[in-house]
Structures are given as structure tokens and as C-alpha cells.
Amino acid sequence: MSHSLTNSRSRLVGVIVAFLALSGLVLGNAAAQAPSVAVPGGLQVVRTGANATTLAITWKPAAGAVRYTVNVFDGVNQFANNVPVSQTSIQYQGSGVSTRYRVIVTAVDRSEERR
């Protein structure tokens, strides 16, 4: 499937997109707390570049996030990247023009930080 986006004429392809927000877990009693972070919105995954194998992954900021985790799975390999909260896009060098990808952007809140 091919779409023209703005002036870039990039192609949007068969990408399975998922949004996830992590919620905290109360230690000691397994009762889930309400999520303190919003879900990243407006996720877009667009093929770009001369050979259309690069993925431009963008999303809207999530309130309460301290960082994002971006996972890309091509059916064989999985790429995971921690992204600072100030950044809402990454470039991923894909493996082929006909490859389908699953992209998950997760907003991580302070309760999920392990540093």
C-alpha cells in the first residue's frame, strides 16, 4: 500500500503498530495501580530513504513519561532502544523492502525506572 505524506512521498507499508503504557505494580499485594503515564499517541511508521528500507518512527509525547522504549520486530530479529523523553522519533534501518514490522512504543514512568 502506498501513500503520499506531505512532500516526502514516503510509503507507508504493512506495519503492525501497537501502543503500550506501563502501569506500576504495588509490591507485596499484586494490586495494580492506575497508570501514572499516558499512552504515546499519533504513532507513525513510514518507509523512507532511497531504497525504502529505513523506517522513520515518530510519536506524540506522553504526559508523565521519563523515557520511551521502542521495540521493532521483523519476524526474526528484535531491536530495542531506550529513547530520552525529549525525543519523539527514531530512524531504524530495516532489513528489506517487503519486510513487515511490528513496532511498539512504550512510555515509561518514574515508577518503572530501575536506575
DODRENDO-724621 format. One line per field, with one value per atom (N, C-alpha, C): residue number from 1; x negated, y negated, z negated. Coordinates in Angstrom, 2 decimals. Atoms other than C-alpha are relative to their C-alpha. Layout:
! DODRENDO-724621
pos	[NUM	...]
u	[X	...]
v	[Y	...]
w	[Z	...]
! end
This chain:
! DODRENDO-724621
pos	[1	1	1	2	2	2	3	3	3	4	4	4	5	5	5	6	6	6	7	7	7	8	8	8	9	9	9	10	10	10	11	11	11	12	12	12	13	13	13	14	14	14	15	15	15	16	16	16	17	17	17	18	18	18	19	19	19	20	20	20	21	21	21	22	22	22	23	23	23	24	24	24	25	25	25	26	26	26	27	27	27	28	28	28	29	29	29	30	30	30	31	31	31	32	32	32	33	33	33	34	34	34	35	35	35	36	36	36	37	37	37	38	38	38	39	39	39	40	40	40	41	41	41	42	42	42	43	43	43	44	44	44	45	45	45	46	46	46	47	47	47	48	48	48	49	49	49	50	50	50	51	51	51	52	52	52	53	53	53	54	54	54	55	55	55	56	56	56	57	57	57	58	58	58	59	59	59	60	60	60	61	61	61	62	62	62	63	63	63	64	64	64	65	65	65	66	66	66	67	67	67	68	68	68	69	69	69	70	70	70	71	71	71	72	72	72	73	73	73	74	74	74	75	75	75	76	76	76	77	77	77	78	78	78	79	79	79	80	80	80	81	81	81	82	82	82	83	83	83	84	84	84	85	85	85	86	86	86	87	87	87	88	88	88	89	89	89	90	90	90	91	91	91	92	92	92	93	93	93	94	94	94	95	95	95	96	96	96	97	97	97	98	98	98	99	99	99	100	100	100	101	101	101	102	102	102	103	103	103	104	104	104	105	105	105	106	106	106	107	107	107	108	108	108	109	109	109	110	110	110	111	111	111	112	112	112	113	113	113	114	114	114	115	115	115]
u	[-0.85	0.00	-0.90	0.85	-1.45	0.79	-0.64	-0.58	-1.00	0.85	-1.96	0.18	-0.04	-2.82	-0.77	0.56	-3.49	-0.73	0.74	-6.13	-1.01	1.04	-8.31	0.37	-0.48	-6.19	-0.53	0.42	-7.22	1.12	-1.00	-5.45	0.26	-0.42	-3.51	0.28	-0.12	-3.66	0.63	-0.64	-2.29	-0.73	0.63	-3.33	1.07	-0.92	-1.60	-0.47	0.37	-1.56	0.74	-0.63	-0.88	-0.45	0.31	-0.75	0.12	-0.07	-1.52	-0.39	0.44	-1.72	-0.23	0.31	-3.37	0.72	-0.58	-1.50	-0.83	0.77	-3.13	0.69	-0.56	-2.60	-0.37	0.26	-2.24	-0.71	0.74	-4.89	0.63	-0.49	-3.65	1.47	-1.39	0.02	0.56	-0.39	0.19	1.19	-1.08	2.84	-0.59	0.52	2.29	0.43	-0.31	2.10	0.47	-0.37	3.62	-1.28	1.20	1.06	-0.23	0.32	-0.75	-0.59	0.52	-1.81	1.03	-0.93	0.26	-0.59	0.44	0.07	-0.55	0.49	-2.15	1.00	-0.99	0.21	-0.62	0.41	0.00	-1.17	1.13	-2.43	0.08	0.09	-3.54	-1.30	1.17	-5.91	0.04	0.03	-6.94	-1.33	1.23	-9.44	-0.58	0.66	-11.99	-1.32	1.30	-15.34	0.09	0.08	-16.48	0.52	-0.42	-15.79	1.22	-1.22	-12.75	-0.14	0.16	-14.25	-0.15	0.10	-14.71	1.41	-1.28	-11.77	-0.17	-0.08	-11.01	1.14	-0.98	-9.21	0.18	-0.29	-7.52	1.25	-1.16	-5.02	0.13	-0.24	-3.48	-0.40	0.44	-4.77	1.12	-0.94	-3.11	-0.22	0.09	-2.36	-0.43	0.47	-4.21	-1.15	1.10	-6.85	-1.34	1.38	-10.51	-0.93	0.71	-11.67	0.97	-0.78	-10.34	-0.84	0.65	-11.16	0.64	-0.48	-10.90	-0.49	0.33	-10.79	0.45	-0.31	-10.93	-0.32	0.17	-10.45	0.31	-0.20	-10.85	0.36	-0.33	-9.79	-1.16	1.20	-13.37	-0.78	0.81	-15.23	0.84	-0.66	-14.16	-1.01	0.82	-15.61	0.71	-0.57	-15.05	-0.87	0.75	-16.04	0.69	-0.51	-15.61	-0.21	0.02	-14.80	0.31	-0.27	-15.00	1.36	-1.34	-11.71	0.05	0.05	-12.83	0.04	0.05	-12.95	1.26	-1.22	-9.82	-0.10	0.17	-11.30	-1.33	1.26	-13.95	0.02	0.15	-15.26	-0.45	0.38	-15.51	-0.35	0.41	-17.47	0.59	-0.70	-15.15	-0.79	0.72	-16.08	0.46	-0.43	-14.12	1.25	-1.12	-11.57	1.34	-1.26	-8.92	0.20	-0.08	-9.52	1.12	-1.02	-6.61	-0.64	0.57	-7.46	1.10	-0.85	-5.83	-0.77	0.64	-6.62	0.82	-0.66	-5.81	-0.76	0.57	-6.44	0.66	-0.49	-6.10	-0.48	0.37	-6.05	-0.32	0.43	-7.95	0.09	-0.12	-7.09	-1.06	1.03	-9.23	0.04	-0.09	-7.92	-0.64	0.61	-9.33	-1.50	1.44	-12.82	-0.76	0.78	-15.42	-1.42	1.37	-18.47	-0.30]
v	[1.14	0.00	-1.21	1.17	-3.37	-1.25	1.25	-6.79	-1.12	1.17	-10.24	-0.79	0.75	-12.03	-1.29	1.32	-15.78	-0.01	0.06	-16.46	1.13	-1.03	-13.47	1.21	-1.13	-10.94	1.33	-1.24	-8.29	1.02	-1.06	-4.96	0.60	-0.67	-3.66	1.45	-1.40	0.13	0.82	-0.91	3.16	0.03	0.08	2.19	0.21	-0.21	3.52	-0.90	1.02	0.74	0.24	-0.18	1.06	-1.10	0.97	-1.46	0.71	-0.58	-0.40	-1.05	0.82	-2.27	0.95	-0.86	-0.62	-0.53	0.39	-0.65	0.61	-0.50	-0.21	1.17	-1.12	2.84	-0.21	0.18	2.49	1.25	-1.14	4.70	0.50	-0.57	7.05	0.41	-0.44	7.34	0.18	-0.28	7.71	-0.81	0.86	4.98	-1.02	0.92	2.95	-1.42	1.41	-0.82	-0.55	0.69	-3.19	-0.50	0.48	-4.09	-1.48	1.40	-7.34	-0.65	0.52	-7.82	0.22	-0.11	-8.47	0.90	-0.81	-6.33	-0.94	0.84	-7.78	0.05	0.06	-8.92	-0.28	0.40	-9.52	0.78	-0.79	-6.70	0.13	-0.16	-6.74	0.72	-0.73	-4.36	-0.11	0.29	-5.38	0.48	-0.38	-3.85	-1.23	1.15	-6.42	0.47	-0.31	-6.56	0.43	-0.33	-5.77	1.40	-1.37	-2.05	0.41	-0.23	-2.36	1.08	-0.97	-0.11	-0.67	0.73	-2.81	-0.33	0.35	-3.27	-1.28	1.21	-6.73	0.24	-0.30	-6.08	-1.26	1.21	-9.07	0.21	-0.06	-9.55	-1.32	1.20	-12.28	0.27	-0.19	-12.86	0.54	-0.54	-11.06	-0.71	0.68	-13.01	1.00	-0.84	-11.57	0.92	-0.88	-9.72	-0.59	0.41	-9.83	0.50	-0.48	-7.91	0.87	-0.90	-5.75	1.23	-1.20	-2.21	0.28	-0.29	-1.49	1.40	-1.35	2.15	0.19	-0.30	3.18	1.47	-1.42	6.82	0.26	-0.25	8.01	1.45	-1.41	11.62	0.91	-0.76	12.76	-0.69	0.77	10.03	-1.02	1.05	7.66	-1.07	1.16	4.19	-0.71	0.74	2.44	-1.21	1.23	-1.14	-0.84	0.97	-3.42	-1.38	1.32	-6.93	-1.04	1.03	-10.08	-0.64	0.58	-11.79	-1.22	1.19	-14.85	0.36	-0.45	-12.76	0.81	-0.74	-11.51	0.57	-0.66	-9.89	0.72	-0.69	-7.44	0.46	-0.62	-6.03	1.44	-1.40	-2.26	0.51	-0.56	-0.63	1.39	-1.26	2.16	1.01	-1.09	5.45	0.28	-0.26	5.36	-0.80	0.78	3.62	0.68	-0.73	6.35	0.50	-0.48	6.95	-0.71	0.58	6.44	-0.16	0.31	4.90	-0.17	0.32	4.79	-1.04	1.09	1.51	-0.29	0.30	0.90	-1.14	1.11	-2.43	-0.01	-0.06	-2.29	-1.23	1.11	-5.30	0.60	-0.51	-4.55	-1.12	1.03	-6.43	0.21	-0.03	-7.10	1.30	-1.23	-4.00	1.19	-1.09	-1.79	-0.17	0.24	-3.34	0.91	-0.94	-0.91	-0.52	0.55	-3.23	-0.38]
w	[0.00	0.00	0.00	-0.14	0.94	-0.28	0.33	-0.46	0.19	-0.07	0.18	-1.28	1.23	-3.05	0.19	-0.22	-2.86	1.33	-1.26	-0.22	0.14	-0.03	-1.05	0.85	-0.79	0.88	-0.55	0.64	-1.62	0.06	-0.07	-1.55	-1.38	1.21	-4.48	0.39	-0.41	-4.40	-1.11	0.95	-6.21	-1.32	1.31	-9.70	-1.05	1.11	-12.74	-1.12	0.97	-15.28	-1.30	1.30	-18.97	-0.94	1.05	-21.77	-1.34	1.33	-25.29	-1.02	1.12	-28.55	-1.17	1.14	-31.52	-1.23	1.28	-34.78	-1.10	1.13	-38.15	-0.66	0.74	-40.33	-1.45	1.42	-44.08	-0.50	0.51	-45.63	-1.29	1.23	-48.29	0.06	-0.02	-47.30	1.41	-1.38	-43.48	0.49	-0.48	-43.19	0.96	-1.00	-40.04	-0.33	0.17	-40.41	1.33	-1.24	-37.90	0.67	-0.69	-35.23	-0.30	0.25	-36.01	1.24	-1.25	-32.41	1.11	-1.13	-29.31	1.09	-1.14	-26.18	1.07	-1.11	-23.41	1.14	-1.06	-20.68	1.35	-1.34	-16.97	0.59	-0.51	-16.22	1.51	-1.45	-12.59	0.33	-0.49	-10.85	1.51	-1.43	-7.34	0.57	-0.71	-4.91	0.67	-0.61	-3.78	0.62	-0.56	-2.03	1.45	-1.42	1.46	0.30	-0.25	1.12	-0.84	0.78	-1.20	-1.06	1.09	-3.89	-1.35	1.26	-6.53	-0.48	0.59	-8.90	-0.81	0.83	-10.28	-0.98	1.03	-13.58	-0.84	0.76	-15.23	-0.85	0.87	-18.06	-0.74	0.79	-20.20	-1.44	1.39	-23.74	-0.89	0.99	-26.65	-1.33	1.29	-29.82	-1.08	1.09	-32.81	0.35	-0.42	-30.76	-0.42	0.27	-31.82	1.10	-1.19	-28.73	0.79	-0.84	-25.91	0.31	-0.51	-24.86	1.37	-1.34	-21.13	0.37	-0.43	-20.02	1.44	-1.40	-16.35	0.21	-0.25	-15.37	1.46	-1.43	-11.77	0.31	-0.19	-12.31	-0.33	0.33	-13.00	-1.12	0.94	-14.87	-0.75	0.77	-17.62	-0.37	0.33	-18.09	-1.14	1.13	-21.44	-0.26	0.20	-22.10	-1.06	0.96	-25.12	0.58	-0.62	-23.95	-1.08	1.00	-26.11	0.21	-0.07	-26.91	0.92	-0.87	-24.91	1.49	-1.39	-21.71	0.31	-0.37	-19.92	1.42	-1.30	-16.82	0.02	-0.28	-15.71	1.46	-1.31	-12.43	-0.24	0.11	-12.06	1.39	-1.29	-9.24	0.12	-0.16	-8.14	0.81	-0.65	-6.53	1.43	-1.36	-3.29	0.38	-0.52	-1.10	-0.28	0.19	-1.55	-1.42	1.37	-5.26	-0.76	0.89	-7.67	-1.38	1.31	-11.04	-1.03	1.14	-14.43	-0.81	0.72	-16.20	-1.25	1.27	-19.86	-0.66	0.74	-21.56	-1.37	1.36	-25.33	-0.76	0.90	-27.68	-1.35	1.29	-30.87	-1.01	1.05	-34.06	-1.07	1.04	-37.13	-0.81	0.80	-38.95	0.71	-0.76	-36.17	0.16	-0.13	-36.26	-0.97	0.82	-37.61	-0.26	0.16	-37.75	-1.40]
! end
